[in-house]
Amino acid sequence: MHILIFNCGSSSLSYKIYRSDNAEALETLVTGKAHRVGVTGTEAAFIEHRWAGQTQKLVRPMANHPEAARLVFEFIRAEAIPIDIIGHRFIHGGRLFQQTTLLTNEIIKQLAQCAPLAPIHNPNSLGVIQVSRVAMPETPQYIALDSAFHAGMPDFAWHYALPPQFLEEYDFRKYGFHGLSYQDVSAKTADFLGRPLTDLRLVACHLGTGGSSVAAIKNGQSLDTSMGYSPLPGLMMSTRAGDIDPTVVLHLIDRFGYSPAEVNRILNKESGLLGVSGLSSDIRDLIKAMSENRRAKLAFDMYVHRLKQHIGGMAAVMGGLDALIFTDDVGLYCADVRAAVCGEMEWCGLKLDDGRNRQASGQTITKINADEARVTVLVIPNDEEMVIGQEGLKLFRDVTD
């Protein structure tokens, strides 16, 4: 059995192809990623394919995720790779979807109703699902939910301070996202430290080139996370504003005449690093420019400031911290971000070893804290696709049993 997994980020599309000869193990055959999808920046979009010891990098314009998915299917056809199942990461299914689900025409219609819940991610995933159905119409497809990991948060963490009818009638509550990533890196942390996950207090920072969030993971369970009803709140992100006074939204609509659709576009697609810097939505571009560009430096400082706030807050609600985790593209490959975030944080046990931090490749689990630090700091490559693949194996095993 060959399983193709698609993972839509805000500005990237990762994919992997696994082979499974039994109901448990997955062997990675192909990995790939489309970078800077729909990004306004200083570098061109490109897609990489890695298989059988080979790497192919193609610079291609990719205005959206369906275009990137078509390039993946072009590669699959060129290499004559059989595909038996296609799995998709789906960010936000609200109350309709809270577990891995086989796709049917009716399910896809229901997923379309969820598009406004995550206006950057959900439409991207729906577009890739449709491209997959056209490319391989007979191949079964399924979704794995990114919010499922946070479903067990205590009610005081997910409940908004609103009258109860707003939850009962409109489902307004904190859902949280990046759960597939958190599920993966928390388990890897426990293995690396040689300690039971149920004994650990972890703060995990999923820092992507699109979306970013922080989660407090206590005793293996999500205690709290920075994103909420949608992926918009929390950290300052590539094009998302993150936390903002809701009165700003009310004034934009009521006093200054912006439509709700315009405000939605501004907060999700024109704010964050891109909006503040006016240069790029990719923090790596800003790091290169900030010595001479005041707005790039401001955007970087704001990003770091808010990340520190959330790390400190998550440690506080857990009553301490055993390990801090950096993952996803920015967390894995931006030593400058890690250094800035952990600077002046010795009060809570955080201290980096500069050499270890700079030498971390992002390809393997790496400890980057100083020996005398009380808190372990780890750079951990996340594998959301593997989790999605495992969910697919379980789904189809249950369906066929």
C-alpha positions as semicolon CSV with decimal commas, in nm:
position;residue;x (nm);y (nm);z (nm)
1;M;0,000;0,000;0,000
2;H;0,125;0,348;-0,094
3;I;-0,009;0,651;0,094
4;L;0,027;1,011;-0,032
5;I;0,001;1,275;0,240
6;F;-0,061;1,645;0,174
7;N;0,006;1,904;0,445
8;C;-0,102;2,259;0,363
9;G;0,069;2,535;0,557
10;S;-0,013;2,901;0,514
11;S;0,265;2,948;0,258
12;S;0,391;2,596;0,199
13;L;0,271;2,257;0,081
14;S;0,454;1,955;0,220
15;Y;0,394;1,606;0,092
16;K;0,524;1,255;0,160
17;I;0,467;0,917;0,006
18;Y;0,482;0,617;0,237
19;R;0,478;0,245;0,173
20;S;0,318;0,014;0,426
21;D;0,337;-0,365;0,415
22;N;0,139;-0,411;0,736
23;A;-0,107;-0,231;0,961
24;E;0,159;-0,054;1,169
25;A;0,482;0,051;0,995
26;L;0,531;0,325;0,739
27;E;0,838;0,347;0,517
28;T;0,913;0,689;0,366
29;L;0,965;0,670;-0,010
30;V;0,938;1,034;-0,121
31;T;0,940;1,367;0,060
32;G;0,884;1,709;-0,088
33;K;0,784;2,063;-0,015
34;A;0,666;2,365;-0,208
35;H;0,806;2,681;-0,051
36;R;0,682;3,042;-0,061
37;V;0,345;2,949;-0,208
38;G;0,161;3,274;-0,270
39;V;0,430;3,468;-0,081
40;T;0,518;3,827;-0,159
41;G;0,889;3,837;-0,082
42;T;1,241;3,880;-0,212
43;E;1,295;3,521;-0,327
44;A;1,117;3,300;-0,582
45;A;0,885;3,013;-0,501
46;F;1,023;2,662;-0,551
47;I;0,938;2,299;-0,498
48;E;1,171;2,019;-0,390
49;H;1,133;1,644;-0,440
50;R;1,356;1,394;-0,258
51;W;1,350;1,023;-0,340
52;A;1,589;0,729;-0,378
53;G;1,891;0,939;-0,281
54;Q;1,803;1,210;-0,534
55;T;1,694;1,571;-0,486
56;Q;1,520;1,780;-0,747
57;K;1,460;2,152;-0,694
58;L;1,238;2,338;-0,938
59;V;1,186;2,713;-0,925
60;R;0,825;2,769;-1,026
61;P;0,570;3,042;-0,966
62;M;0,296;2,905;-0,737
63;A;0,019;3,150;-0,671
64;N;-0,178;2,904;-0,460
65;H;-0,178;2,554;-0,309
66;P;-0,375;2,380;-0,588
67;E;-0,101;2,488;-0,831
68;A;0,159;2,337;-0,598
69;A;-0,043;2,014;-0,572
70;R;-0,056;1,984;-0,951
71;L;0,325;1,995;-0,957
72;V;0,330;1,708;-0,706
73;F;0,102;1,497;-0,927
74;E;0,320;1,580;-1,228
75;F;0,617;1,436;-1,039
76;I;0,420;1,127;-0,932
77;R;0,315;1,058;-1,290
78;A;0,667;1,114;-1,423
79;E;0,810;0,866;-1,173
80;A;0,518;0,622;-1,217
81;I;0,459;0,598;-0,839
82;P;0,142;0,406;-0,747
83;I;-0,088;0,572;-0,492
84;D;-0,354;0,375;-0,303
85;I;-0,471;0,629;-0,043
86;I;-0,446;1,009;-0,013
87;G;-0,450;1,178;0,329
88;H;-0,485;1,549;0,403
89;R;-0,415;1,764;0,707
90;F;-0,731;1,966;0,770
91;I;-0,700;2,252;1,014
92;H;-1,045;2,331;1,144
93;G;-1,357;2,117;1,135
94;G;-1,532;2,297;1,419
95;R;-1,784;2,073;1,593
96;L;-1,861;1,887;1,270
97;F;-1,526;1,707;1,252
98;Q;-1,310;1,614;1,548
99;Q;-1,153;1,289;1,428
100;T;-0,997;1,134;1,118
101;T;-1,267;1,103;0,850
102;L;-1,302;0,930;0,512
103;L;-1,395;1,178;0,237
104;T;-1,720;1,143;0,046
105;N;-1,913;1,394;-0,165
106;E;-2,131;1,478;0,135
107;I;-1,834;1,513;0,372
108;I;-1,662;1,749;0,128
109;K;-1,975;1,966;0,117
110;Q;-1,968;1,983;0,496
111;L;-1,598;2,067;0,495
112;A;-1,673;2,358;0,262
113;Q;-1,900;2,497;0,536
114;C;-1,594;2,502;0,763
115;A;-1,387;2,714;0,523
116;P;-1,453;3,045;0,708
117;L;-1,326;2,898;1,036
118;A;-0,967;2,899;0,906
119;P;-0,974;3,135;0,607
120;I;-0,610;3,079;0,510
121;H;-0,577;2,703;0,564
122;N;-0,917;2,545;0,506
123;P;-0,969;2,682;0,152
124;N;-0,614;2,572;0,065
125;S;-0,683;2,218;0,184
126;L;-1,016;2,207;0,002
127;G;-0,841;2,318;-0,317
128;V;-0,580;2,044;-0,284
129;I;-0,854;1,787;-0,214
130;Q;-1,029;1,886;-0,537
131;V;-0,703;1,869;-0,736
132;S;-0,642;1,522;-0,590
133;R;-0,991;1,406;-0,689
134;V;-0,932;1,519;-1,046
135;A;-0,584;1,368;-1,065
136;M;-0,681;1,035;-0,903
137;P;-1,061;1,012;-0,899
138;E;-1,075;0,648;-0,789
139;T;-0,829;0,683;-0,500
140;P;-0,982;0,700;-0,147
141;Q;-0,904;1,017;0,048
142;Y;-0,931;1,114;0,414
143;I;-0,862;1,406;0,648
144;A;-0,679;1,416;0,982
145;L;-0,779;1,705;1,208
146;D;-0,517;1,949;1,336
147;S;-0,732;2,050;1,632
148;A;-0,791;1,699;1,773
149;F;-0,485;1,711;2,002
150;H;-0,636;2,004;2,193
151;A;-0,983;1,852;2,234
152;G;-0,905;1,752;2,593
153;M;-0,806;2,099;2,716
154;P;-0,969;2,184;3,051
155;D;-1,281;2,396;3,022
156;F;-1,118;2,694;3,192
157;A;-0,863;2,702;2,906
158;W;-1,097;2,666;2,610
159;H;-1,399;2,859;2,742
160;Y;-1,431;3,222;2,632
161;A;-1,559;3,477;2,885
162;L;-1,889;3,519;2,701
163;P;-2,249;3,441;2,799
164;P;-2,319;3,067;2,754
165;Q;-2,551;3,106;2,456
166;F;-2,257;3,215;2,239
167;L;-2,098;2,875;2,292
168;E;-2,424;2,682;2,269
169;E;-2,554;2,857;1,957
170;Y;-2,239;2,956;1,769
171;D;-1,965;2,720;1,897
172;F;-1,743;3,013;2,003
173;R;-1,460;2,848;2,198
174;K;-1,088;2,791;2,175
175;Y;-1,009;2,495;1,948
176;G;-0,632;2,525;1,900
177;F;-0,426;2,404;1,606
178;H;-0,091;2,251;1,503
179;G;-0,201;1,950;1,707
180;L;-0,046;1,695;1,471
181;S;0,291;1,867;1,516
182;Y;0,255;1,886;1,895
183;Q;0,155;1,520;1,916
184;D;0,470;1,426;1,725
185;V;0,730;1,646;1,897
186;S;0,604;1,584;2,251
187;A;0,640;1,208;2,203
188;K;0,989;1,257;2,056
189;T;1,087;1,475;2,353
190;A;0,990;1,203;2,600
191;D;1,189;0,945;2,403
192;F;1,492;1,174;2,379
193;L;1,490;1,254;2,751
194;G;1,418;0,895;2,849
195;R;1,128;1,005;3,065
196;P;0,756;0,923;3,056
197;L;0,557;1,184;2,868
198;T;0,310;1,177;3,155
199;D;0,579;1,323;3,385
200;L;0,681;1,619;3,168
201;R;0,588;1,986;3,148
202;L;0,660;2,104;2,793
203;V;0,623;2,430;2,604
204;A;0,632;2,363;2,231
205;C;0,678;2,644;1,977
206;H;0,552;2,557;1,631
207;L;0,701;2,842;1,428
208;G;0,615;2,816;1,062
209;T;0,674;3,041;0,765
210;G;0,297;3,092;0,769
211;G;0,126;3,011;1,096
212;S;0,284;2,993;1,440
213;S;0,160;2,891;1,782
214;V;0,272;2,783;2,129
215;A;0,128;2,502;2,338
216;A;0,155;2,404;2,704
217;I;0,170;2,024;2,719
218;K;0,145;1,886;3,071
219;N;0,159;1,513;3,143
220;G;0,112;1,440;2,774
221;Q;-0,206;1,648;2,739
222;S;-0,270;1,990;2,591
223;L;-0,329;2,231;2,879
224;D;-0,349;2,548;2,670
225;T;-0,243;2,691;2,336
226;S;-0,208;3,034;2,180
227;M;-0,446;2,996;1,885
228;G;-0,818;3,000;1,949
229;Y;-1,152;2,968;1,769
230;S;-0,952;3,026;1,452
231;P;-0,578;3,025;1,373
232;L;-0,573;3,408;1,381
233;P;-0,509;3,490;1,751
234;G;-0,195;3,441;1,956
235;L;0,151;3,504;1,820
236;M;0,243;3,755;1,555
237;M;0,270;3,550;1,237
238;S;0,376;3,588;0,877
239;T;0,063;3,764;0,755
240;R;-0,169;3,728;1,057
241;A;-0,198;3,998;1,318
242;G;-0,221;3,760;1,614
243;D;-0,369;3,906;1,933
244;I;-0,535;4,241;1,875
245;D;-0,788;4,452;2,066
246;P;-1,129;4,355;1,915
247;T;-1,231;4,719;1,939
248;V;-0,995;4,783;1,647
249;V;-1,211;4,552;1,435
250;L;-1,531;4,723;1,549
251;H;-1,393;5,067;1,466
252;L;-1,266;4,958;1,124
253;I;-1,618;4,843;1,038
254;D;-1,838;5,094;1,221
255;R;-1,630;5,414;1,208
256;F;-1,412;5,377;0,901
257;G;-1,637;5,184;0,665
258;Y;-1,441;4,866;0,607
259;S;-1,647;4,560;0,521
260;P;-1,611;4,241;0,729
261;A;-1,449;4,072;0,428
262;E;-1,193;4,352;0,402
263;V;-1,110;4,332;0,772
264;N;-1,078;3,955;0,746
265;R;-0,834;3,996;0,458
266;I;-0,630;4,260;0,642
267;L;-0,599;4,063;0,966
268;N;-0,523;3,728;0,802
269;K;-0,330;3,813;0,486
270;E;-0,188;4,165;0,512
271;S;-0,075;4,199;0,873
272;G;0,189;4,029;1,088
273;L;0,548;4,036;0,964
274;L;0,441;4,146;0,617
275;G;0,221;4,428;0,740
276;V;0,470;4,571;0,989
277;S;0,782;4,534;0,772
278;G;0,628;4,618;0,437
279;L;0,900;4,392;0,298
280;S;0,825;4,022;0,339
281;S;0,612;3,772;0,527
282;D;0,916;3,548;0,578
283;I;1,115;3,629;0,892
284;R;1,430;3,496;0,725
285;D;1,409;3,783;0,478
286;L;1,368;4,030;0,765
287;I;1,669;3,895;0,952
288;K;1,883;3,966;0,645
289;A;1,744;4,318;0,610
290;M;1,695;4,439;0,966
291;S;2,041;4,588;1,019
292;E;1,951;4,855;0,762
293;N;1,570;4,846;0,760
294;R;1,396;4,991;1,065
295;R;1,059;4,835;0,987
296;A;1,215;4,491;0,939
297;K;1,385;4,525;1,279
298;L;1,059;4,635;1,442
299;A;0,875;4,335;1,299
300;F;1,146;4,098;1,426
301;D;1,141;4,254;1,774
302;M;0,762;4,232;1,793
303;Y;0,770;3,868;1,687
304;V;1,024;3,782;1,958
305;H;0,847;3,988;2,226
306;R;0,515;3,813;2,177
307;L;0,678;3,472;2,166
308;K;0,851;3,537;2,497
309;Q;0,519;3,645;2,649
310;H;0,349;3,323;2,552
311;I;0,636;3,098;2,657
312;G;0,643;3,262;3,001
313;G;0,267;3,241;3,035
314;M;0,255;2,874;2,940
315;A;0,531;2,789;3,187
316;A;0,339;2,976;3,458
317;V;0,012;2,785;3,411
318;M;0,201;2,453;3,428
319;G;0,386;2,552;3,746
320;G;0,725;2,518;3,581
321;L;0,898;2,386;3,274
322;D;1,104;2,077;3,193
323;A;1,170;2,138;2,824
324;L;1,120;2,404;2,558
325;I;1,077;2,278;2,201
326;F;1,135;2,463;1,875
327;T;0,990;2,308;1,560
328;D;0,872;2,377;1,205
329;D;1,068;2,585;0,954
330;V;1,142;2,897;1,157
331;G;1,190;2,702;1,479
332;L;1,422;2,455;1,307
333;Y;1,634;2,680;1,089
334;C;1,643;3,028;1,244
335;A;1,910;3,033;1,514
336;D;1,866;3,410;1,545
337;V;1,504;3,365;1,649
338;R;1,589;3,096;1,905
339;A;1,871;3,308;2,049
340;A;1,655;3,618;2,078
341;V;1,362;3,432;2,231
342;C;1,576;3,260;2,498
343;G;1,781;3,570;2,576
344;E;1,727;3,716;2,924
345;M;1,511;3,417;3,020
346;E;1,741;3,266;3,282
347;W;1,485;3,359;3,547
348;C;1,277;3,059;3,428
349;G;1,573;2,829;3,367
350;L;1,634;2,901;2,999
351;K;1,987;2,955;2,874
352;L;2,126;2,860;2,534
353;D;2,469;2,742;2,437
354;D;2,544;2,970;2,142
355;G;2,761;2,717;1,964
356;R;2,504;2,440;1,989
357;N;2,231;2,678;1,879
358;R;2,423;2,793;1,570
359;Q;2,528;2,440;1,477
360;A;2,182;2,284;1,502
361;S;2,095;2,159;1,154
362;G;1,722;2,125;1,204
363;Q;1,744;1,776;1,056
364;T;1,788;1,582;1,380
365;I;1,683;1,627;1,743
366;T;1,940;1,862;1,896
367;K;1,985;1,988;2,252
368;I;2,091;2,353;2,244
369;N;2,072;2,463;2,608
370;A;2,380;2,542;2,813
371;D;2,490;2,264;3,048
372;E;2,406;2,470;3,356
373;A;2,053;2,554;3,238
374;R;1,766;2,410;3,441
375;V;1,544;2,369;3,136
376;T;1,627;2,151;2,836
377;V;1,588;2,331;2,503
378;L;1,541;2,110;2,198
379;V;1,526;2,163;1,824
380;I;1,304;1,883;1,694
381;P;1,203;1,822;1,332
382;N;0,831;1,758;1,328
383;D;0,668;1,495;1,109
384;E;0,301;1,580;1,079
385;E;0,279;1,369;0,766
386;M;0,382;1,056;0,957
387;V;0,107;1,118;1,213
388;I;-0,146;1,167;0,930
389;G;-0,022;0,847;0,766
390;Q;-0,059;0,652;1,090
391;E;-0,409;0,793;1,130
392;G;-0,486;0,670;0,778
393;L;-0,361;0,320;0,851
394;K;-0,582;0,307;1,160
395;L;-0,883;0,445;0,971
396;F;-0,862;0,194;0,688
397;R;-0,789;-0,092;0,928
398;D;-1,106;-0,002;1,119
399;V;-1,306;0,032;0,797
400;T;-1,197;-0,309;0,666
401;D;-1,225;-0,497;1,000
